[in-house]
Amino acid sequence: MSALALAAGAVWAVDLTPLADLETRHASLLAQLGGGVSLPREIEAAIARAQRACSAGIDAACAERERLSDELAATREALRLEYRIEKQKRFKRSQSADDGAGLLLLALIAGTGAAVFCGGLVWRRAVRPSPHAAPIQPPPRGHYQLAPSVPPMAPPVSPFVAAASVRAEAREWVWPGIVARGDVTLLGGAPKMGKSQIALFAAATLSRGDAWPGGERARRGSALICELEDDVAQDVQPRLEALGADMSRIAFGGPLDLSREIGKLEAHARAVGDLRLVVLSPFISFFGPSSTDEVTVRARLAPLLEWGRERRVAVVGVTHVTGKSGAGDAFSGSEAYRRAARAAWKVVLDPADPEPNPKRKRRLLIAVGVNNAADDAQLAYRIEGVTLPSGIETSRVRFEPVDAGEPVADYFPRGMYEGQPPTPRPVRRAASETLTSAADWLRGMLAEGPKLATDLKVAAAAAGISVGTLYTAARQLGVQMDSDGDVTAPKTWRLPASA
């Protein structure tokens, strides 16, 4: 680059100042002398010499410029050639390095193969038996034994529980024969039949540790009542006061989705410490949007069922029955609700009661699908009006005997309300039908064809036949009882083929 700069400077360094000065002087002399006057010979000769000198200088400068341009082109070509030579040298060096790495890899592979081959030869010679050695004798038949260095195989472990390791446990009851701990119990029936009244009776009896129908004493504990149909302040609270409940052991709850909010029940159980009963009314309203798909319903019920079993808390669900006036045995919602419950009870009017007023007529609590107790259980009760000391009018349930010889406890403390007589103990009554007449009646009913057990119980009550006598007559006749493969469905009774 420095040579190129020098060449450019030399080309444009020719001094043309003398020639310019002579031309200026020549022009001024011509102007002074005027036209037609010739210059002296010496001046013309000087001008001519100056012109020739300038022309010679210009030619020399041009020649010098051409020489420097040629030299610059030669320099550029030399640089290009030097660059190409250096590039070729680098390429050859990299190619030589790759060839060396490839040769090294080939040598390594060849060496490894040779080592493996030699090792195989050594191993073969080491394990090949000598021709002079004694032959190896096989072990005796049936006498095979692992080498001492091989540990014995561990026995397989089953993921299931052996029946021998499970200890049988007796079922615990909150309400003996009706509501079991850790199970779901459904109370169904037509509206205004007192289903919620029975649930409140259970909560009140549990809270004060009083006697159940039949005389058994309740183990005192707390209850949670989640009521979505009746008003808590105007209906539930007065009924509990009429039943003599211990309000310090009862809590009220609101809307819940127990398929996702089971933790709220767990938090309340930990807070009170002795929770033994949870009442949900209506039952199907606590498991999210309504669904008739059995798989979906069972998935939503699973958290409550698991929580109840682990906590040993009884769950009572109040529900309605389908059919006109609640005459059917199917409960509201999917049948999965009923199948998941360990016990299902239905409330019906007692057709044998001569009371004309339906509000005062006796009710019967009949088992329609019980898996944790005998399905011949039956309770009878009435709903009676009560006026609280505060002047609030409310109602409560009062149980009555349904069979001869069955004891019934006095359910309410004597002197609970001033000016009101205590609830008298019902007088035992004799059986209206003998076993023979009950068997004749049942034979005539089944002669028309198979019938549901619930319908027979209602009809037997209308005929004055107790549930216990009805089952005794059925066993005497050899009546076949089946539920068509579904243990939760109502059983169908039919006479044996030989009858």
Secondary structure, DSSP 8 states (H G I E B T S, - for coil): -HHHHHHHHHHTT---HHHHHHHHHHHHHHHHH-TT----HHHHHHHHHHHHHHHHHHHHHHHHHHHHHHHHHHHHHHHHHHHHHHHHHHHHHHHHHHHHHHHHHHHHHHHHHHHHHHHHHHHHHHHS--TTS-------TT-----TTS--------SS--GGG-------EEETTTEETTSEEEEEESTTSSHHHHHHHHHHHHHHT-B-TTS-B----EEEEEESSS-IIIIIHHHHHHTT--GGGEEEE----TTT-HHHHHHHHHHHS-EEEEEEESGGGGSSS----HHHHHHHHHHHHHHHHHHT-EEEEEEEB-SGGG-SS-BSS-HHHHHHSSEEEEEEE-TT-----TTTS-EEEEEEEESSS-TT-EEEEEEEEEE-TTS-EEEEEEEE--STT------S-TTSSTTS-----------SS-HHHHHHHHHHHHHT--EEHHHHHHHHHHTT--HHHHHHHHHHHT-EEE-TT-TTS--EEE--TT-
